[in-house]
Amino acid sequence: MPYVQTSGARIHYELTGPDSAPVVVLSSSLGTHADMWWPQVPALAGRFRVLRYDMRGHGASEVSPGPYSIADLGRDVLDMLDQLGLERVAFCGLSLGGMIGMWLGANAAQRIDRLILCNTSPYMGGPEAWNARIELVTREGMAALADSILERWFTARFRQASPAVVERVRQMLLSTPPAGYAACCAAVRDMDLRPQVPTIIAPTLVVGGKHDPSTPMEQVRSIAAQISGAKLVELDAAHLSNIEAERDFTAAVLEFLQG
């Protein structure tokens, strides 16, 4: 497995696609890893060099001591790009990956060619719910959270129609180290990117799910309204819209990246 050592952790990454093609980075949600993007890789890798990675505390990346911050996770991306010799990339992040994307767009604008922010929010409310989640996962592990997370990530219709897909995502959740999950929960808990969103200058696509209870469409629309020239796409999906609305999500991302 290929790794880079950032200033904060050893990060696992995967590069797919033509060496000479433009690079698009895919950044996944809390509790998943690079495999979350399996529906998009075949289509994207035909036109782009796709860089997927496991954020610290997840997948095959190091569980460095927590808590983490969004800035820590964003600097991991910049360090990874530096070590891979990638000066400027497109960046697509979903949920926590989108929070990292907002931080990068505001704090490393010169590195971001195009920005795709999916099912995300610059602020996730007060600390109480996040502290309770951290306490639960620390005490009982990921199995204590998996069912409730999947109910928010996919509509009941999709869970019934696609049980094998939902199970694949469940296994990602269950494989996530509780300490890494808790450390990233702290990053979301402590995040407030609201002042930074209007400073983003990269061409931006904002994607939301019409049935997403985690980052509802009103939050997603607010992001799009605050970024000059941003395009908004609403999908018939809950939180993991790249999986539940795979075809429409992939088409929207390809159209934007090639526009």
Buried (B, 14 or more C-beta within 10 A) or exposed (E): EEBBEBEBBBBBBBBBBEEEBBBBBBBBBBBBBBBBBBBBBEBBBEBBBBBBBBBBBBBBBBBBEBBBBBEBBBBBBBBBBEBBEBEEBBBBBBBBBBBBBBBBBBBBEEBBBBBBBBBBBBBBEEEEEBEEBBEBBEEEBBEEBBEEBBBBBBBEEBBEEBEEBBEBBBEBBEBBBBBBBBBBBBBBBBBEBBEBBEBBBBBBBBBBBBBBEBBBBEBBBBBBEBBEEBBBBBBBBBBBBBBBBBEBBBEBBBEBBEE
